Amino acid sequence: MNAITQHQGRVLLSVEAADLRVLTDALATLPNHEVQAVLANLKKSMACARNDGEVVDAWADGASVQVRVITVWGDPVDMGSDEARDLAAKILAAAKAAD
């Protein structure tokens, strides 16, 4: 498991299958309600996952706008014009919500 980048308490990890098994085994030791909370947060953070390894999303967090456009390989995310317009609309909506 390698940390790719860290910012404001969040870490982007590169995880191999063996590392993922260790993490899931660790989750299995938690009480069910804690596991459900972890899974709910994971599902929320990946709600806009597009293709394998790509995440594209924008949202308001208080008075700031958060934009996440990443691939697991560190490459730019390829988008068609409609996808780019959809992302632009999300960013504008988040900016309005942050005002």
GIHUFEN-V123717 format. One record per pair of residues at least 4 apart in sequence whose C-alpha atoms are under 6 Angstrom apart, sorted by the first residue. I is the first residue (numbers start at 0). GAP is how many residues later the second one is. D is the distance in whole Angstrom. If there is no record, write none. Layout:
i={I & I}
gap={GAP & GAP}
d={D & D}
This chain:
i={0 & 0 & 1 & 1 & 2 & 2 & 3 & 3 & 4 & 4 & 5 & 5 & 14 & 35 & 42 & 47 & 48 & 48 & 49 & 49 & 52 & 52 & 53 & 53 & 54 & 54 & 55 & 55 & 56 & 56 & 57 & 57 & 57 & 57 & 58 & 58 & 58 & 59 & 59 & 59 & 59 & 59 & 61 & 62 & 63 & 64 & 64 & 70 & 78 & 78}
gap={13 & 14 & 11 & 12 & 9 & 10 & 8 & 9 & 6 & 7 & 4 & 5 & 4 & 4 & 4 & 8 & 5 & 6 & 4 & 5 & 18 & 19 & 16 & 17 & 14 & 15 & 12 & 13 & 10 & 11 & 8 & 9 & 32 & 33 & 6 & 7 & 35 & 4 & 5 & 6 & 34 & 38 & 36 & 35 & 34 & 29 & 30 & 4 & 4 & 5}
d={6 & 5 & 6 & 5 & 6 & 5 & 5 & 5 & 6 & 5 & 6 & 4 & 6 & 6 & 6 & 6 & 6 & 4 & 6 & 6 & 5 & 5 & 6 & 4 & 6 & 5 & 6 & 4 & 6 & 5 & 6 & 4 & 6 & 5 & 6 & 5 & 5 & 6 & 5 & 6 & 5 & 5 & 6 & 4 & 6 & 6 & 6 & 6 & 6 & 6}
